[in-house]
Amino acid sequence: MAKVKGAVVVDKEGCKGCSLCVEACPHDVLALHKEVNSKGYHYSYMENPDACIGCANCGVVCPDTCITIYRAKAS
Protein backbone atom coordinates (compact mmCIF):
# COMPACT_ATOMS: atom_id res chain seq x y z
CA MET A 1 0.00 0.00 0.00
CA ALA A 2 1.39 3.39 -1.01
CA LYS A 3 1.72 6.04 1.64
CA VAL A 4 -0.42 9.11 1.02
CA LYS A 5 1.10 12.55 1.49
CA GLY A 6 -1.13 15.54 2.01
CA ALA A 7 -0.87 19.29 1.97
CA VAL A 8 -3.22 21.89 3.41
CA VAL A 9 -3.44 25.39 1.98
CA VAL A 10 -5.22 27.95 4.13
CA ASP A 11 -6.53 31.24 2.79
CA LYS A 12 -5.04 33.21 5.66
CA GLU A 13 -7.15 36.30 4.95
CA GLY A 14 -10.35 34.23 5.02
CA CYS A 15 -9.46 32.37 8.21
CA LYS A 16 -11.10 33.66 11.41
CA GLY A 17 -9.00 31.53 13.75
CA CYS A 18 -11.85 29.42 15.13
CA SER A 19 -9.40 26.47 15.43
CA LEU A 20 -12.01 23.86 14.45
CA CYS A 21 -9.54 22.54 11.86
CA VAL A 22 -6.80 22.30 14.49
CA GLU A 23 -9.06 20.19 16.71
CA ALA A 24 -10.28 18.02 13.81
CA CYS A 25 -6.79 17.03 12.63
CA PRO A 26 -5.96 13.49 13.80
CA HIS A 27 -2.20 13.99 13.24
CA ASP A 28 -1.66 17.40 14.88
CA VAL A 29 -0.65 18.99 11.58
CA LEU A 30 -2.37 22.34 12.02
CA ALA A 31 -1.95 25.14 14.55
CA LEU A 32 -2.88 28.79 14.86
CA HIS A 33 -0.11 31.12 13.73
CA LYS A 34 1.34 33.61 16.23
CA GLU A 35 0.97 36.37 13.62
CA VAL A 36 -2.44 37.77 12.66
CA ASN A 37 -4.01 38.46 9.28
CA SER A 38 -5.22 41.89 8.15
CA LYS A 39 -8.47 41.38 10.09
CA GLY A 40 -6.63 40.68 13.34
CA TYR A 41 -7.24 36.92 13.49
CA HIS A 42 -4.63 34.25 14.20
CA TYR A 43 -4.89 32.04 11.11
CA SER A 44 -4.30 28.30 10.73
CA TYR A 45 -1.15 26.94 9.13
CA MET A 46 0.67 23.62 8.73
CA GLU A 47 2.87 23.41 11.81
CA ASN A 48 3.83 19.77 11.12
CA PRO A 49 3.52 19.34 7.32
CA ASP A 50 5.30 15.97 7.22
CA ALA A 51 2.54 14.41 9.32
CA CYS A 52 -0.28 15.35 6.90
CA ILE A 53 -2.02 12.43 5.18
CA GLY A 54 -4.58 14.54 3.31
CA CYS A 55 -7.56 13.15 5.23
CA ALA A 56 -9.54 16.40 4.63
CA ASN A 57 -11.04 16.52 8.14
CA CYS A 58 -9.89 20.13 8.42
CA GLY A 59 -11.60 21.18 5.22
CA VAL A 60 -14.85 19.48 6.16
CA VAL A 61 -15.18 21.31 9.49
CA CYS A 62 -14.04 24.75 8.27
CA PRO A 63 -17.10 27.04 8.46
CA ASP A 64 -15.52 29.62 6.14
CA THR A 65 -14.35 27.18 3.42
CA CYS A 66 -10.89 28.71 3.38
CA ILE A 67 -9.01 25.37 3.40
CA THR A 68 -7.90 23.44 0.32
CA ILE A 69 -6.46 19.94 0.69
CA TYR A 70 -4.12 18.25 -1.77
CA ARG A 71 -3.19 14.57 -1.81
CA ALA A 72 -0.43 12.70 -3.60
CA LYS A 73 0.92 9.17 -3.37
CA ALA A 74 4.40 9.22 -1.93
CA SER A 75 6.84 7.01 -3.74
KAVEN-V248278 format. One record per residue. N is the residue number from 1. RES is the residue in three letters. PSI is psi in radians with two decimals (NA if undefined). OMEGA is omega as a letter, one per 30 degrees, with the letter a starting at -180 (NA if undefined). BURIAL is + if it has 9 or more other ideal C-beta (glycine too) atoms within 8 Angstrom, else -. Layout:
BEGIN
n = <N;N>
res = <RES;RES>
psi = <PSI;PSI>
omega = <OMEGA;OMEGA>
burial = <BURIAL;BURIAL>
END
This chain:
BEGIN
n = <1;2;3;4;5;6;7;8;9;10;11;12;13;14;15;16;17;18;19;20;21;22;23;24;25;26;27;28;29;30;31;32;33;34;35;36;37;38;39;40;41;42;43;44;45;46;47;48;49;50;51;52;53;54;55;56;57;58;59;60;61;62;63;64;65;66;67;68;69;70;71;72;73;74;75>
res = <MET;ALA;LYS;VAL;LYS;GLY;ALA;VAL;VAL;VAL;ASP;LYS;GLU;GLY;CYS;LYS;GLY;CYS;SER;LEU;CYS;VAL;GLU;ALA;CYS;PRO;HIS;ASP;VAL;LEU;ALA;LEU;HIS;LYS;GLU;VAL;ASN;SER;LYS;GLY;TYR;HIS;TYR;SER;TYR;MET;GLU;ASN;PRO;ASP;ALA;CYS;ILE;GLY;CYS;ALA;ASN;CYS;GLY;VAL;VAL;CYS;PRO;ASP;THR;CYS;ILE;THR;ILE;TYR;ARG;ALA;LYS;ALA;SER>
psi = <2.26;2.47;2.41;2.31;2.37;2.87;2.43;2.24;2.14;2.28;1.68;-0.44;-0.42;-0.29;2.30;0.12;0.54;-0.35;0.28;-0.65;-0.65;-0.77;-0.55;-0.30;2.08;-0.17;0.28;0.80;-0.70;2.68;2.91;2.31;2.61;-0.53;2.87;2.74;-3.05;-0.29;-0.04;0.22;2.49;2.12;2.76;2.63;2.91;1.74;-0.63;1.26;-0.51;-0.33;-0.15;2.28;0.05;0.58;-0.39;0.16;-0.71;-0.75;-0.59;-0.69;-0.19;2.03;-0.27;0.11;0.82;0.29;2.31;2.34;2.36;2.52;2.48;2.52;2.20;2.41;NA>
omega = <a;l;a;l;a;l;l;l;a;l;a;l;l;a;l;l;a;l;l;l;l;a;a;a;a;a;l;a;a;l;l;a;l;l;l;l;a;l;l;a;l;a;l;l;a;l;l;a;a;a;a;l;l;a;l;l;a;a;l;a;a;a;a;l;a;a;l;a;l;l;l;l;l;a;NA>
burial = <-;-;-;+;+;+;+;+;-;+;+;+;-;-;+;-;+;-;-;+;+;+;-;+;+;-;+;-;+;+;-;+;+;-;-;-;+;-;-;-;+;-;+;+;+;+;-;+;-;-;-;+;-;+;-;-;+;+;+;-;+;+;-;-;-;-;+;-;+;+;-;+;-;-;->
END
